[in-house]
Amino acid sequence: MPWTQDYAALGGSLGLTALAVSIPIVFLFWALAVKGMKGYVAGLITLAISIVDVIIVYKMPVTLALSATAYGMLYGLWPIAWIVITAVYLYNLTVVSGQFDIIKSSIASISDDRRLQALIVAFCFGAFLEGAAGFGAPVAITGALLIGLGFDPIKAAGLCLIANTAPVAFGAIGAPIITAGAVTGMGDFVISQAVGRQLPFLSVIIPLYLVILMAGWKSAKEVMPAILVTGVSFAVAQWWSANYLGAYLPDIISSLFSLVCTTVFLRFWKPKTVWRFPHERGTKEPEMKKYTGGQIAKAWSPFVILTVMVTIWGTPSFKTFILDKLHLVLKFSWPGLDGLIYKAAPIVAKPTVYEAIFKWDFLSAGGTAILIAAIISTIILGIKPSTAVKVFGDTLKQLMYPVINISAVLGFAYLANYSGLSYTLGLFFASTGAFFPVLSPVLGWLGVFLTGSDTSANALFGKLQQVTAEQLGMNPVLTVAANSSGGVVGKMISPQSIAVAAATTLVGRESELFKFTVKHSLAMLAAVIVIICLQAYVVPGMIPVIADAAAFLH
């Protein structure tokens, strides 16, 4: 029997209902930040609390709650965990083949200063991978690279999570912005322009923030020229490409431009002192073996192939060819859920069925692109098939608990959506009236925390942001863009992101990583709120309106 969501289920009170359904979120924060639980334990308990909560508060039928949870857990396995498994597998192949030592040497040849290595790997290379692949692969790969260079695992993962803030909105070939444009009917170009006038301010700051965090202000001043080159070049390219090219290429263009500018700059400029971590001081830096250009190219080839493959896989034309022309996708209605839940006003004008169609798109999935890159790499690197199979098995064992965590987190995210929990919290924020510009980016931040994805957060709250702004007489482009810009700073504390970042060497230490990033997430959220409020009340002309974007395109 169909069931309709009720966003103010407790006595018609939106506030009371929001308070009741926030219990699982509060518990998750407590479990990770205070209690220090292992990620998969905290995730599974949060999921159990959520099921009980929505059944009691919303009177959601047990079968629907369990089916929505199972649907989300499967999505956690496919395609999210599939991406993580293949990305870590590719990294493990470079280690087993001995090529990772050459990669480390090539990075050290640019600079053996840890501050500058963080800029090159975590910020520039991480942004490039985010633009090409997204969904956790950048943090998993760059974190492993930094650990291989000698970074403390917690600091390496934390720095990569924070660095990943700058490119998230345009990640995976613009998926978050494209989604926002689709759900609002605005189109992605005008939203790309708006986000391109918000995030560059953060992009300038983040490289400096990273270096201060790892080495302190005094050490940051020593490398300020390099920091400025990295941040300003990225921000300028991000602004230009987002405003003049659209949502697809800002990450690719800005990361490559920043990487080239930084690398070239470091050929002519060096810091007065080489900074290393306290535990490294007093120890002699091992002499790096010199490698030929061909050896370096071979060592980096897996990541070059990875970039080519995920870029091709991420283009709309490729997906259209695979899914619509060749029909290489398995679709089916999720049992016990599809067609049985209805969204209600004010989320939609009239009761609308909430579909639940599972898609198993093996060939077009991002993880499959990474797997193909790994297979090609085994041939180039001369790895025996038996060794490659063994490494894959070892990777699955290595990622067992992170995969459980990812699956539990996605089960919670889907349950939050199908029960109406996410919409209750969204409507509660939207009910604040003129105060809404302050909470608009907070809503995006919460959406990414819940779902682990800026794309999902835009799908979840994009329309709500638009409608609320129109009712308040505000520019809806501003609030929809704020949803995405606020969401990017929630990525570093999303349980899904934490699980991915911990997948290589920090299994069981997710709570430490959460504690490391949460205060920085809140600080950056405050910065985004200031930017949005200035654009709402002081310089509203900074943000385009839909008519301006249409005129620009024509």
SESE-832513 format. One line per field, with one value per residue (C-alpha): residue number from 1; x, y, z. Coordinates in nm, 3 decimals, padded with zeros to 5 digits. Example, Ala and Ser with C-alpha at 12.3 -4.5 7.8 and 13.67 -1.06 7.14 Angstrom:
2
n	c(1 2) $
east	c(01.230 01.367) $
north	c(-00.450 -00.106) $
up	c(00.780 00.714) $
end
This chain:
554
n	c(1 2 3 4 5 6 7 8 9 10 11 12 13 14 15 16 17 18 19 20 21 22 23 24 25 26 27 28 29 30 31 32 33 34 35 36 37 38 39 40 41 42 43 44 45 46 47 48 49 50 51 52 53 54 55 56 57 58 59 60 61 62 63 64 65 66 67 68 69 70 71 72 73 74 75 76 77 78 79 80 81 82 83 84 85 86 87 88 89 90 91 92 93 94 95 96 97 98 99 100 101 102 103 104 105 106 107 108 109 110 111 112 113 114 115 116 117 118 119 120 121 122 123 124 125 126 127 128 129 130 131 132 133 134 135 136 137 138 139 140 141 142 143 144 145 146 147 148 149 150 151 152 153 154 155 156 157 158 159 160 161 162 163 164 165 166 167 168 169 170 171 172 173 174 175 176 177 178 179 180 181 182 183 184 185 186 187 188 189 190 191 192 193 194 195 196 197 198 199 200 201 202 203 204 205 206 207 208 209 210 211 212 213 214 215 216 217 218 219 220 221 222 223 224 225 226 227 228 229 230 231 232 233 234 235 236 237 238 239 240 241 242 243 244 245 246 247 248 249 250 251 252 253 254 255 256 257 258 259 260 261 262 263 264 265 266 267 268 269 270 271 272 273 274 275 276 277 278 279 280 281 282 283 284 285 286 287 288 289 290 291 292 293 294 295 296 297 298 299 300 301 302 303 304 305 306 307 308 309 310 311 312 313 314 315 316 317 318 319 320 321 322 323 324 325 326 327 328 329 330 331 332 333 334 335 336 337 338 339 340 341 342 343 344 345 346 347 348 349 350 351 352 353 354 355 356 357 358 359 360 361 362 363 364 365 366 367 368 369 370 371 372 373 374 375 376 377 378 379 380 381 382 383 384 385 386 387 388 389 390 391 392 393 394 395 396 397 398 399 400 401 402 403 404 405 406 407 408 409 410 411 412 413 414 415 416 417 418 419 420 421 422 423 424 425 426 427 428 429 430 431 432 433 434 435 436 437 438 439 440 441 442 443 444 445 446 447 448 449 450 451 452 453 454 455 456 457 458 459 460 461 462 463 464 465 466 467 468 469 470 471 472 473 474 475 476 477 478 479 480 481 482 483 484 485 486 487 488 489 490 491 492 493 494 495 496 497 498 499 500 501 502 503 504 505 506 507 508 509 510 511 512 513 514 515 516 517 518 519 520 521 522 523 524 525 526 527 528 529 530 531 532 533 534 535 536 537 538 539 540 541 542 543 544 545 546 547 548 549 550 551 552 553 554) $
east	c(00.000 00.145 00.279 00.307 00.589 00.487 00.757 00.589 00.475 00.492 00.177 00.215 00.528 00.817 01.059 00.971 00.992 01.329 01.457 01.341 01.487 01.821 01.899 02.092 02.304 02.384 02.475 02.707 02.890 02.918 03.032 03.313 03.418 03.367 03.351 03.609 03.426 03.558 03.391 03.205 03.076 02.951 02.796 02.608 02.476 02.369 02.186 02.003 01.903 01.781 01.555 01.393 01.370 01.187 00.951 00.852 00.848 00.707 00.513 00.703 00.611 00.886 00.907 00.959 01.225 01.416 01.384 01.509 01.801 01.892 01.865 02.110 02.349 02.363 02.431 02.716 02.860 02.784 02.908 03.075 03.275 03.358 03.536 03.729 03.831 03.962 04.140 04.323 04.394 04.563 04.773 04.866 04.983 05.227 05.362 05.402 05.572 05.825 05.715 05.588 05.946 06.007 05.687 05.806 06.143 05.988 05.778 06.081 06.277 06.032 06.077 06.175 06.001 05.694 05.497 05.539 05.478 05.140 05.054 05.154 04.999 04.704 04.589 04.688 04.694 04.397 04.188 04.278 04.161 03.845 03.763 03.819 03.682 03.541 03.350 03.642 03.914 04.121 04.154 04.235 04.513 04.667 04.655 04.850 05.101 05.168 05.202 05.453 05.649 05.674 05.365 05.193 04.886 04.630 04.783 04.814 04.449 04.328 04.522 04.388 04.030 04.071 04.246 03.962 03.730 03.829 03.732 03.431 03.156 03.290 03.399 03.338 03.313 03.074 02.824 02.711 02.640 02.474 02.248 02.157 02.070 01.851 01.650 01.585 01.523 01.772 02.029 02.384 02.552 02.410 02.479 02.833 02.880 02.750 02.962 03.255 03.209 03.202 03.454 03.759 03.775 03.815 04.053 04.296 04.285 04.304 04.673 04.772 04.536 04.697 05.051 04.959 04.782 05.081 05.371 05.242 05.219 05.591 05.678 05.394 05.544 05.867 05.688 05.427 05.538 05.470 05.143 05.024 05.123 04.934 04.619 04.586 04.652 04.392 04.134 04.176 04.144 03.846 03.670 03.740 03.643 03.330 03.207 03.298 03.309 03.049 03.045 03.236 03.601 03.678 03.853 04.059 04.166 04.232 04.423 04.646 04.708 04.794 05.016 05.209 05.244 05.362 05.607 05.759 05.782 05.966 06.226 06.334 06.253 06.339 06.260 06.551 06.507 06.369 06.083 06.020 05.801 05.939 05.989 06.204 06.432 06.781 06.759 06.936 06.712 06.769 06.943 06.698 06.810 06.816 06.581 06.557 06.264 06.146 06.150 05.952 05.700 05.655 05.602 05.339 05.172 04.902 04.780 04.802 04.595 04.358 04.307 04.239 03.997 03.790 03.779 03.635 03.399 03.280 03.173 02.797 02.845 03.020 02.752 02.481 02.649 02.683 02.349 02.115 02.267 02.407 02.167 02.440 02.265 02.051 01.754 01.488 01.237 01.363 01.129 00.918 01.002 00.955 00.620 00.523 00.639 00.505 00.672 00.430 00.384 00.568 00.855 00.636 00.317 00.115 00.190 00.458 00.581 00.937 01.097 01.347 01.509 01.839 02.082 02.372 02.578 02.895 03.066 02.987 03.067 03.365 03.510 03.518 03.716 03.969 03.978 04.051 04.327 04.467 04.458 04.637 04.889 04.973 05.080 05.288 05.448 05.518 05.315 05.232 04.860 04.889 05.044 04.773 04.501 04.668 04.697 04.327 04.241 04.465 04.294 03.952 04.075 04.231 03.905 03.660 03.578 03.580 03.335 03.105 03.126 03.049 02.754 02.613 02.651 02.474 02.199 02.145 02.153 01.888 01.671 01.696 01.571 01.290 01.159 01.150 01.414 01.630 01.333 01.219 01.559 01.566 01.223 01.320 01.617 01.401 01.145 01.390 01.276 01.515 01.779 01.782 02.096 02.290 02.151 02.139 02.503 02.450 02.178 02.424 02.683 02.428 02.325 02.682 02.733 02.421 02.488 02.866 02.817 02.773 02.584 02.338 02.305 02.212 01.960 01.820 01.796 01.845 01.474 01.406 01.673 01.518 01.158 01.251 01.450 01.164 00.919 01.153 01.210 01.577 01.782 01.737 02.065 02.244 02.085 02.116 02.484 02.518 02.390 02.680 02.941 02.833 02.834 03.199 03.313 03.096 03.275 03.573 03.356 03.111 03.128 03.156 03.459 03.616 03.575 03.737 04.025 04.089 04.071 04.443 04.624 04.377 04.117 03.968 04.101 03.812 03.721 04.072 04.035 03.691 03.827 04.109 03.876 03.557 03.685 03.826 03.497 03.311 03.567 03.535 03.157 03.168 03.377 03.123 02.837 03.015 03.062 02.694 02.568 02.785 02.652 02.295 02.298 02.606 02.703 02.402 02.516 02.802 02.563 02.403 02.033 01.887 01.811 02.173 02.302 02.058 02.175 02.540 02.482 02.320) $
north	c(00.000 00.344 00.565 00.945 01.135 01.369 01.624 01.756 01.419 01.504 01.704 01.904 02.069 02.096 02.201 01.914 01.663 01.801 01.771 01.409 01.293 01.464 01.207 00.972 01.261 01.381 01.025 00.989 01.311 01.194 00.843 00.972 01.298 01.214 00.838 00.759 00.455 00.272 00.398 00.083 00.035 00.395 00.361 00.040 00.168 00.498 00.303 00.094 00.406 00.570 00.277 00.284 00.665 00.696 00.411 00.581 00.945 00.912 00.589 00.462 00.099 -00.136 -00.305 00.028 00.136 -00.189 -00.188 00.173 00.083 -00.221 -00.014 00.241 -00.024 -00.182 00.161 00.188 -00.130 -00.027 00.209 00.384 00.098 -00.030 00.300 00.285 -00.079 -00.024 00.302 00.139 -00.165 00.057 00.216 -00.124 -00.240 00.052 -00.043 -00.414 -00.339 -00.110 00.186 00.382 00.452 00.619 00.824 00.941 01.031 01.232 01.433 01.488 01.609 01.898 01.971 01.770 02.025 01.866 02.191 02.210 01.839 01.886 02.163 01.956 01.623 01.701 02.024 02.018 01.646 01.578 01.843 01.689 01.345 01.498 01.658 01.335 01.074 01.206 00.985 00.933 00.822 01.146 01.124 00.752 00.798 01.127 01.018 00.706 00.913 01.146 00.855 00.700 01.026 01.012 01.197 01.081 00.880 01.089 01.416 01.290 01.181 01.494 01.729 01.553 01.576 01.949 02.008 01.826 02.113 02.341 02.111 01.918 02.134 02.066 01.708 01.408 01.626 01.874 01.621 01.828 02.143 01.949 01.780 02.115 02.256 01.956 01.943 02.320 02.360 02.649 02.469 02.412 02.713 02.986 02.779 02.715 03.090 03.156 02.886 03.017 03.349 03.190 02.905 03.089 03.287 02.957 02.821 03.105 03.042 02.661 02.619 02.866 02.694 02.356 02.477 02.664 02.353 02.125 02.364 02.678 03.042 03.113 02.824 02.919 03.268 03.109 02.951 03.225 03.289 02.924 02.924 03.233 03.087 02.766 02.925 03.227 03.031 02.771 03.034 03.241 02.936 02.812 03.148 03.179 02.826 02.820 03.150 03.108 02.732 02.590 02.308 02.030 02.137 02.382 02.117 01.975 02.318 02.483 02.185 02.146 02.520 02.536 02.226 02.363 02.710 02.570 02.322 02.583 02.835 02.584 02.536 02.895 02.950 02.746 02.809 02.911 02.601 02.257 02.188 01.838 01.692 01.690 01.313 01.346 01.620 01.516 01.222 01.231 01.239 00.917 00.990 00.959 00.747 00.928 00.798 00.859 01.036 00.705 00.537 00.825 00.817 00.443 00.481 00.751 00.569 00.403 00.746 00.885 00.592 00.639 01.003 00.922 00.643 00.827 01.140 00.938 00.753 01.080 01.246 01.252 01.126 00.809 00.737 00.799 00.558 00.281 00.324 00.448 00.313 -00.021 -00.052 -00.209 -00.151 -00.370 -00.182 -00.310 -00.173 -00.210 -00.460 -00.332 00.033 00.151 00.324 00.279 00.615 00.957 01.294 01.557 01.934 02.164 01.962 01.901 02.073 01.753 01.400 01.254 00.898 00.850 00.605 00.340 00.201 00.020 00.044 -00.195 -00.021 -00.225 -00.098 00.273 00.283 00.492 00.199 -00.007 00.266 00.249 -00.132 -00.119 00.133 -00.111 -00.403 -00.200 -00.092 -00.451 -00.504 -00.184 -00.247 -00.614 -00.754 -01.125 -01.210 -01.431 -01.142 -00.903 -01.143 -01.186 -00.807 -00.771 -01.032 -00.858 -00.526 -00.675 -00.801 -00.461 -00.279 -00.513 -00.281 00.042 -00.118 -00.215 00.143 00.290 00.055 00.145 00.518 00.496 00.288 00.575 00.833 00.654 00.593 00.966 01.046 00.792 00.850 01.226 01.290 01.495 01.702 01.770 01.916 02.107 02.259 02.352 02.551 02.704 02.825 03.083 03.354 03.647 03.453 03.191 03.320 03.236 02.883 02.818 02.695 02.509 02.311 02.208 02.124 01.903 01.742 01.637 01.514 01.297 01.165 01.195 01.365 01.723 01.574 01.401 01.711 01.920 01.658 01.654 02.025 02.211 02.257 02.349 02.620 02.756 02.764 02.917 03.195 03.274 03.293 03.534 03.749 03.651 03.547 03.167 03.125 03.247 02.994 02.698 02.784 02.824 02.469 02.341 02.577 02.497 02.131 02.123 02.204 01.923 01.668 01.644 01.523 01.308 00.953 00.821 01.044 00.956 00.585 00.626 00.834 00.574 00.282 00.245 00.266 00.407 00.134 00.162 00.517 00.697 00.883 01.036 01.155 01.299 01.492 01.622 01.761 01.868 02.200 02.292 02.204 02.437 02.716 02.693 02.675 03.005 03.153 03.034 03.184 03.522 03.503 03.414 03.689 03.949 03.838 03.843 04.180 04.383 04.295 04.109 04.202 03.950 03.662 03.625 03.583 03.329 03.589 03.709 03.356 03.295 03.614 03.513 03.175 03.335) $
up	c(00.000 -00.098 00.182 00.165 00.333 00.617 00.693 01.010 01.142 01.514 01.587 01.268 01.410 01.165 01.439 01.672 01.387 01.277 01.633 01.659 01.327 01.389 01.661 01.425 01.295 01.647 01.743 01.444 01.534 01.895 01.800 01.578 01.744 02.112 02.158 01.890 01.751 01.450 01.135 01.040 01.397 01.416 01.070 01.148 01.483 01.322 01.055 01.317 01.514 01.192 01.105 01.448 01.442 01.108 01.194 01.522 01.405 01.055 01.108 00.805 00.734 00.847 00.508 00.332 00.582 00.544 00.164 00.137 00.362 00.154 -00.165 -00.028 00.100 -00.245 -00.396 -00.147 -00.294 -00.651 -00.777 -00.478 -00.323 -00.672 -00.745 -00.417 -00.466 -00.819 -00.728 -00.436 -00.655 -00.913 -00.640 -00.496 -00.839 -00.860 -00.516 -00.594 -00.926 -00.756 -00.970 -00.672 -00.561 -00.896 -00.855 -00.513 -00.657 -00.939 -00.693 -00.469 -00.774 -00.802 -00.432 -00.128 00.096 00.255 00.233 -00.141 -00.188 -00.018 -00.264 -00.565 -00.464 -00.235 -00.400 -00.769 -00.850 -00.619 -00.796 -01.131 -01.017 -00.871 -01.203 -01.390 -01.151 -00.824 -00.579 -00.342 -00.585 -00.550 -00.171 -00.178 -00.434 -00.318 00.047 -00.042 -00.239 00.056 00.299 00.059 00.064 00.443 00.568 00.885 00.771 00.964 00.846 00.488 00.470 00.650 00.424 00.114 00.242 00.306 -00.027 -00.201 -00.105 -00.393 -00.684 -00.548 -00.702 -01.053 -00.985 -01.211 -01.525 -01.362 -01.224 -00.918 -01.124 -01.406 -01.149 -00.990 -01.331 -01.410 -01.086 -01.085 -01.458 -01.463 -01.675 -01.561 -01.724 -01.501 -01.187 -01.309 -01.345 -00.992 -00.828 -01.031 -00.850 -00.505 -00.485 -00.629 -00.303 -00.116 -00.379 -00.312 00.062 00.076 -00.026 00.247 00.491 00.416 00.477 00.798 00.922 00.864 00.939 01.111 01.002 01.028 00.796 00.563 00.517 00.395 00.099 00.044 -00.317 -00.409 -00.216 -00.404 -00.741 -00.666 -00.523 -00.751 -01.071 -00.970 -00.870 -01.187 -01.411 -01.208 -01.240 -01.612 -01.713 -01.491 -01.634 -01.999 -02.066 -01.828 -01.574 -01.750 -01.746 -01.459 -01.246 -01.532 -01.657 -01.319 -01.174 -01.481 -01.501 -01.131 -01.152 -01.450 -01.296 -00.962 -01.117 -01.350 -01.064 -00.846 -01.119 -01.061 -00.694 -00.384 -00.017 00.207 00.421 00.346 00.587 00.718 00.990 01.348 01.346 01.033 01.163 01.252 01.016 00.686 00.384 00.189 -00.137 -00.421 -00.710 -01.042 -01.307 -01.678 -01.838 -01.980 -01.640 -01.486 -01.771 -01.724 -01.348 -01.395 -01.685 -01.467 -01.358 -01.710 -01.835 -01.540 -01.636 -01.999 -01.915 -01.653 -01.870 -02.158 -01.923 -01.771 -02.094 -02.161 -02.519 -02.398 -02.139 -02.398 -02.637 -02.377 -02.204 -02.479 -02.799 -02.683 -02.387 -02.172 -01.843 -01.621 -01.473 -01.239 -00.993 -00.640 -00.470 -00.184 -00.257 -00.616 -00.660 -00.295 -00.154 -00.249 -00.197 -00.068 -00.057 -00.017 -00.166 -00.472 -00.588 -00.568 -00.441 -00.668 -00.675 -00.549 -00.790 -00.688 -01.001 -00.953 -01.242 -01.283 -01.551 -01.532 -01.847 -01.804 -01.430 -01.318 -01.127 -01.443 -01.619 -01.335 -01.353 -01.726 -01.656 -01.396 -01.642 -01.908 -01.644 -01.555 -01.916 -01.932 -01.593 -01.672 -01.383 -01.412 -01.431 -01.123 -00.928 -01.048 -00.932 -00.594 -00.550 -00.628 -00.365 -00.111 -00.196 -00.124 00.214 00.287 00.214 00.388 00.679 00.475 00.231 00.520 00.642 00.299 00.258 00.602 00.536 00.200 00.361 00.605 00.323 00.120 00.426 00.505 00.155 00.126 00.478 00.431 00.701 00.465 00.350 00.706 00.790 00.461 00.517 00.872 00.740 00.468 00.723 00.860 00.615 00.565 00.761 00.486 00.303 00.619 00.634 00.258 00.242 00.571 00.396 00.123 00.391 00.568 00.239 00.159 00.515 00.479 00.129 00.085 -00.250 -00.371 -00.665 -00.431 -00.210 -00.514 -00.622 -00.269 -00.190 -00.519 -00.590 -00.227 -00.246 -00.564 -00.439 -00.103 -00.271 -00.509 -00.219 -00.036 -00.346 -00.370 -00.672 -00.682 -00.869 -00.555 -00.321 -00.560 -00.608 -00.230 -00.189 -00.396 -00.249 00.106 00.019 -00.082 00.274 00.409 00.194 00.429 00.721 00.531 00.674 00.319 00.248 00.582 00.504 00.162 00.298 00.569 00.329 00.260 00.594 00.850 00.884 01.232 01.283 01.114 01.434 01.451 01.094 01.166 01.466 01.247 00.978 01.157 01.293 00.953 00.787 01.024 00.973 00.594 00.619 00.809 00.525 00.264 00.470 00.470 00.091 00.034 00.267 00.095 -00.242 -00.112 00.065 -00.034 -00.393 -00.539 -00.889 -00.858 -00.915 -01.258 -01.313 -01.551 -01.819 -01.821 -01.870 -02.156 -02.327 -02.278 -02.440 -02.743) $
end
